[in-house]
Amino acid sequence: MLTAVAVLASLALIGWLIYRGVRQKPIQAHTAVRAIAYLTGLYTFAFFLSMDFPLLIKVVVSIVLGAALIVIGATIQRRRPADRS
């Protein structure tokens, strides 16, 4: 059901862009990027809800672990003194 809503939202976005183009009205960049971000979030939400529970837990743990390793690496790199050659 949520996937169908995401597909309809994509079609609505494409239709809106065509409508704005035919009317020759300018499309602001931040509006288009925000619409694409909303659609991406909707597809991601639908994808995660379609997973079985153990796989969902593995994916979420992998994402959190990856984020934690990135933060640790950035913290270590920031604490090291820069080499001045």
C-alpha positions as CSV (number, residue, x, y, z in Angstrom):
1,M,0.0,0.0,0.0
2,L,2.7,2.4,0.9
3,T,4.7,1.6,-2.2
4,A,1.6,2.5,-4.3
5,V,1.4,5.8,-2.5
6,A,5.1,6.5,-3.2
7,V,4.6,5.7,-6.9
8,L,1.5,8.0,-7.1
9,A,3.5,10.7,-5.4
10,S,6.3,10.3,-8.0
11,L,3.8,10.6,-10.8
12,A,2.2,13.7,-9.1
13,L,5.7,15.3,-8.9
14,I,6.4,14.6,-12.5
15,G,3.0,16.0,-13.5
16,W,3.6,19.1,-11.3
17,L,6.9,19.7,-13.0
18,I,5.3,19.3,-16.5
19,Y,2.5,21.6,-15.5
20,R,5.0,24.3,-14.3
21,G,6.9,23.9,-17.5
22,V,3.9,24.3,-19.7
23,R,2.8,27.4,-17.7
24,Q,6.4,28.7,-18.0
25,K,6.5,29.3,-14.3
26,P,10.0,29.1,-12.7
27,I,10.7,26.2,-10.3
28,Q,12.8,27.2,-7.4
29,A,15.7,24.8,-6.7
30,H,15.0,24.3,-3.0
31,T,11.4,23.4,-3.8
32,A,12.4,20.7,-6.3
33,V,15.1,19.3,-4.0
34,R,12.7,19.2,-1.0
35,A,10.1,17.3,-3.1
36,I,12.7,14.8,-4.2
37,A,13.9,14.4,-0.6
38,Y,10.3,13.7,0.5
39,L,9.9,11.1,-2.2
40,T,13.1,9.5,-1.3
41,G,12.1,9.3,2.4
42,L,8.7,7.8,1.4
43,Y,10.4,5.1,-0.8
44,T,12.9,4.3,2.0
45,F,10.1,4.1,4.6
46,A,8.1,1.7,2.3
47,F,11.2,-0.4,1.7
48,F,12.0,-0.8,5.3
49,L,8.4,-1.7,6.2
50,S,8.4,-4.4,3.5
51,M,11.3,-6.2,5.2
52,D,10.9,-9.1,7.6
53,F,11.8,-8.2,11.2
54,P,15.2,-9.9,11.6
55,L,16.5,-8.4,8.4
56,L,15.2,-5.0,9.4
57,I,17.1,-5.2,12.7
58,K,20.3,-6.2,10.9
59,V,20.1,-3.2,8.5
60,V,19.3,-0.8,11.3
61,V,22.2,-2.1,13.4
62,S,24.6,-1.9,10.4
63,I,23.6,1.7,9.8
64,V,24.0,2.7,13.4
65,L,27.3,0.9,13.7
66,G,28.6,2.6,10.5
67,A,27.5,6.0,11.8
68,A,29.3,5.4,15.1
69,L,32.5,4.3,13.3
70,I,32.4,7.5,11.2
71,V,32.0,9.7,14.3
72,I,34.9,7.8,16.1
73,G,37.2,8.2,13.0
74,A,36.4,11.9,12.7
75,T,37.0,12.5,16.4
76,I,40.4,10.7,16.3
77,Q,41.4,12.7,13.2
78,R,40.4,16.0,14.8
79,R,42.5,15.3,17.9
80,R,45.7,14.6,16.0
81,P,47.9,17.6,15.4
82,A,48.2,18.6,11.7
83,D,51.5,18.0,10.1
84,R,53.0,21.3,9.2
85,S,55.6,20.9,6.4
